[in-house]
């Protein structure tokens, strides 16, 4: 079972002068769900190498058992420091793709043709794709085979407008994940702010926020297990 995790390479939080990147829990929790299930994990990012970590996700109050496990895991730390360039990965080589969030993906992965092609090819091959928190923003330009937006008519979730407002970045981000999913025709739903909420529609799995990370990864594995002919 080969799983590709795609992280952002974008580290600037709009014009605020502050840093952003990927959210540590949204990487660490799924990483260990996959690792503990025996998956072979590959990490990729648009620029390759070390993806930028959102400094807020490294603060003491944002730590979890999984983030602490990651910090003590030299192999995982090294894997994260040497991600493959996204342009070099092929959908054929993986059984599933997972996108951790953080605000970074809204700037780079949402506009990345490589990311768009990867998602379209993965789904076309009957293999699942998952994205959590801000990462459903990567679906912005992804198309269904008929050329319509991928999320049109699909049950989806992602970082809620109310959550973005709570962190004070509504006016900073290039677009609001909830608004984008709705405007593309998605059937958006949300749970309570900061609680785990995951939606599945066919091969597409989306999670609302950091608390949804582990559940989204488990759901991805469940969807993958229902595609026996697709696994290596």
N, C-alpha and C positions, 0 to 999 in steps of 0.2 A: 504494500500500500504506500504509494508515493504522494505526498501532499506538498504543494507549493504555497508558501506564505509570502505575500507581496506587501512591502512596507514603503512608506513615503521617503523621498529624499529632500523634501521641502522643509526649511527650518525658520522661515520668517513669518511672524504673525501679522500679516498685512503691513500697515504703516505704523504699527505701534512701537517699533523698535525692540519688541520682545521676541523671544524664541518660541518656536513650536516644533512639531515633528510627530512621531508616533506616540501613542499612550502605552506606557509600560505594561500595565495589567492586561490590556487588550492583545498584547503580544504574548506575554508569559502564560496567561491562563490557557489559551488555546494550544500553545506550544506543548504544554505538559499533558493536556488532554490527548493530543496526537501522539506524543512520545510514549506515554504510558499505554497507549493502544497498540504500540509496536510499529508506528508509521516511520517511514523514511522521509525526513523533512528537509526541503530545500528552501532557502530564504533568498528573496530577490528584491531589488529596488531600482528605480529609474537610473540612478547614478552608479549603482553598485557600491561595494564597500560598506562602511559604517553608516546606517541611517541615523538621522538626528532624533534624539529623544526629547519629548516635551518635558522641560524641567519641572513643570508642576506635577507630572506623573511620577517624579522621583522624590517628591517630598514625603516626609514621614507619615502623614495622614493618608497617603494614597497607597501605602504598601499593603500587600496581601501575602498569604503563604506562598503563592506562586511567584510573586516578584522577589521574595526573599530566596526562594529556591533557585531562581534564575541567577541572582547575584552570586550565589555560591557554586554555580555550575560553570566551570571553566570552559567546558566543551561548547555549551550554549552561548556563552559570552563571545567566544572566538568565532562561532558560526555567524553571530549577529554582526561582528566586526568585518566580516568578509562576504557580504551578500553578493549574489550574482547580479550582473546588469540585466534589467528586465528585457531589453532588446535581444538578449542571447537565449532566453528560455523558450521552449516549445510546449504548447499545450499537450501535444501527443505524449510527452514524457511523464505526465502526472495524472493521478486519478481524481484529484480535487484541488481547488484553489481557495485560499482563505485570505481575506484582507482585514488586518487589524486597523483600528481607527486612530484617533488623534486628529487635530485640525489640519495637519500637513496635507493629507490626501485631497482636500478640497481644492488645493492650488495645483498640484502636479498630476496625481493619478486621475483626477476627474477629467483632465484635458489630454491625457496620454493616449496616443493612437496604439502604442504597444499594449497598454493595459486593456483598451477597448477590444482589440483583436484577440487578446488572450482569453477574455471572458466569452466573447462570441464563439471562438473555436472550442473552448472547453464545453460550453453548453450544447453546441452543435454535435459534439461527440458523445453526448449523453452522460456527461460527468458534472458533478455539482460544484457550485460556487457559493461561498459565504462571505458576508461583509458585516462588520459590526460598528456601531456608534456613528462616527462621521464617515466611515468607509463605504456605506451605501451610496455616498456621493460619487464614488467611482463609476456608478451605473449611469451617470448623467448623459453620456453620449453613446451608450451601448444600444445597439439595435437588435430587434428580433429578426428572424429570417425574412419577414415580409417588409422590412424597412421601418416599421413603427418602433417607438421606444420600447426597449426590452421590458420595462416595468409596467407598461400599459396593461390594465386588467389584472395585474398580479397583486397578491397580498404581500405587502412589504412594511418594514419599519426602519427606523434609523433615529439619530439624535433628534429629539423633539424640539420644537421652537421654544417651549417653556424651559427646557434644559439649557438651551443656548442663551436664553434671556437670563437665566440664573447665574451663568458664568460671565455675563456681561460682554458677550462677543457678537451679538446680533448684528451690529453695524460694522464689524471688522471682517467677518468671513465673506468670501466672494459670493456665496449663496447659502441659503438655509436648506439643510438636508430634507426636512419635512416638506417644505414648500416645493422643492425640486421634484420629489417623488410624486407629490400630488399633481403638479402641473404636467408631468409626463404620463399621467393617467393611472398611476399606481393606486391600489386600495390601501392607503396608509392607515395603520393603527398604532396605538401606543399604550403602554401600561403606565403605572404611576411613575413620576419622575424618579430616576436613579434606581428603579427596581428592574429585575430581569424580565425582558419581554422579547420573544423570538417569533418570527413569522417564517413559514415555509410555504413555497408555492412551486411545486414540481422540483426542479433541480436548484432553485434559488432559495438561499437561506439568509435572512437578515436579522440582526440584533440591534436593540435600541440604544444601548449605552454601555459603559464599562462593566456594569454588573451582569450584562447579558453575554459576556465574552465566552465563558466556559460552556454555558448552555448552547450557544450557537455552534461551538466546536463539536459538542456531543451530538447535536442534531445533524450537523454535516456528516459525521461518521455514520449515523443511522441511515441517512439518505444514500450514502456511499454503499452501505451494506446491502441496500436494496437494488444495487446495480451490479450483480455478481459477474456478469459477462464483461464488465468494463475494467475490473481490477487486474493488475499485473500479477 
